[in-house]
Amino acid sequence: MHFKSEHAQNILRAISPDLKLVSVSPATGAFTNEVRILECRTRSGKGLRLAVKLMTDDDAWDAPLRASADFHGLQVARAHGIPAPEPLYLDPTGDVLGAPGIVTRMVEGRQIAAPENVGDWAESLADLLLKIHDVRPNEQEREHLYDGNDLGLYFLTRDYPERMAGHPLSDTIYDAIRELRFEIENLQSVFIHMDYWPGNVLWHEGRISAVLDWDAAAYGDPALDVAYFRMNMYLRGIKEAADIFLKRYEAESGARVRNLGFWELSRAAGPLPNPALWIPMSREMGDAGSTDDRADTDYYEFVENARRKAYNGR
C-alpha cells in the first residue's frame, strides 16, 4: 500500500486549508491502480468526496508521464463538454501522494458490464466516443498527451516481445503488425482515450456520468479507441455489442473507420500472453457472461477477423 494517512493530510493542505478529513476508504472497481476515496467536510459542514489515483500498476516505469496525461486529459475532456471528473491536483513526483498520481472530485455512478439493453448501451457508448473524437487537440494540449499511434505499438518496444511470447496467437499478431505497420493510412489526429471500455465509464440514473482513467490520453488515429472497445467486447462476454457499437459509430460519423483491422490486431496484443487474465474484471462488475473460455473462443475469432480485415485493407 502506497497511500497513508499523512498523504491524505498533505492533499487537504495542497487543495484547501478549509477541508477536514472524515475518512479514507478504497475505491470499488479500480483494477490496475491504487485508488482511495477521501470523505471531507468544509468548515461550514458541507461534504466533499475526493478520489486519489496513484499510478501503481505492475508496469509503472512511466508513472510520472501517465499521471500528467491523466490530469491534462481530464482538462481537455471537460473543456470540450465530455463528462469526466474535475481534476484538482497533479503530483507527478509522488512527493505529496506517496506515488505519482492525481486528485479529482468524486463523480456519482457505477460501471455497467451486463446491460439490460445491449443495443442502447452500445450505441450510447459509441455516441460518447464520437464526441471525444470530435476534439482536435491544439499544440499546447498535445504537449501533455501521448502520441497515440506510437503508444498503440508499445508492445514492439523494450522487452515486451519476449514477455508477450508463448501464446498460440503471439507470432500471428506480431508478424502481421510488423508487416503492415508502415502501410496504414496517415489520418488526422483526434483526441483519444486509449483505454475506452465499460470499466472506465460510469452511469448514473440511466445516463453516462463520467469517463474515467485518462492516464493514456493521447492524440492519434480514432480507430485505436474503436478497436480497443471492440476487442474488449469479444473478450469480456458481450460480443454482439462490438458490431452494434461499430455500426452506430460509422453511421453517426458518416464514414467507415479506416485502419480498423490493423489497430484491432494491435489492441489484441495487449492481453498477451494470457488473455484469460482480463476476463475476471468484467465478472467483478456483474457480467456473468465473462467466462474463462472466452480466451479460447471469442478472442481467437476476434484476432482472425482482425487479421483478415487488415490484409484486405480494411
C-alpha positions, 0 to 999 in steps of 0.5 A: 500500500502506497497511500497513508494517512499523512498523504491524505493530510498533505492533499487537504493542505495542497487543495484547501486549508478549509477541508477536514478529513472524515475518512479514507476508504478504497475505491470499488472497481479500480483494477490496475491502480491504487485508488482511495476515496477521501470523505471531507467536510468544509468548515461550514459542514458541507461534504466533499468526496475526493478520489486519489489515483496513484499510478501503481500498476505492475508496469509503472516505469512511466508513472510520472508521464501517465499521471500528467496525461491523466490530469491534462486529459481530464482538462481537455475532456471537460473543456470540450463538454465530455463528462469526466471528473474535475481534476484538482491536483497533479503530483507527478513526483509522488512527493505529496501522494506517496506515488505519482498520481492525481486528485479529482472530485468524486463523480456519482455512478457505477460501471455497467458490464451486463446491460439490460439493453445491449443495443442502447448501451452500445450505441450510447457508448459509441455516441460518447466516443464520437464526441471525444473524437470530435476534439482536435487537440491544439499544440499546447494540449498535445504537449501533455498527451501521448502520441497515440499511434506510437503508444498503440505499438508499445508492445514492439518496444523494450522487452515486451516481445519476449514477455508477450511470447508463448501464446498460440496467437503471439507470432500471428499478431506480431508478424502481421503488425510488423508487416503492415505497420508502415502501410496504414493510412496517415489520418488526422489526429483526434483526441483519444482515450486509449483505454475506452471500455465499460470499466472506465465509464460510469452511469448514473440514473440511466445516463453516462456520468463520467469517463474515467482513467485518462492516464493514456490520453493521447492524440492519434488515429480514432480507430485505436479507441474503436478497436480497443472497445471492440476487442474488449467486447469479444473478450469480456462476454458481450460480443454482439455489442462490438458490431452494434457499437461499430455500426452506430459509430460509422453511421453517426460519423458518416464514414467507415473507420479506416485502419480498423483491422490493423489497430484491432490486431494491435489492441489484441496484443495487449492481453498477451500472453494470457488473455484469460487474465482480463476476463475476471474484471468484467465478472467483478462488475456483474457480467456473468457472461465473462467466462474463462473460455472466452480466451479460447473462443471469442478472442481467437475469432476476434484476432482472425477477423482482425487479421483478415480485415487488415490484409484486405485493407480494411 
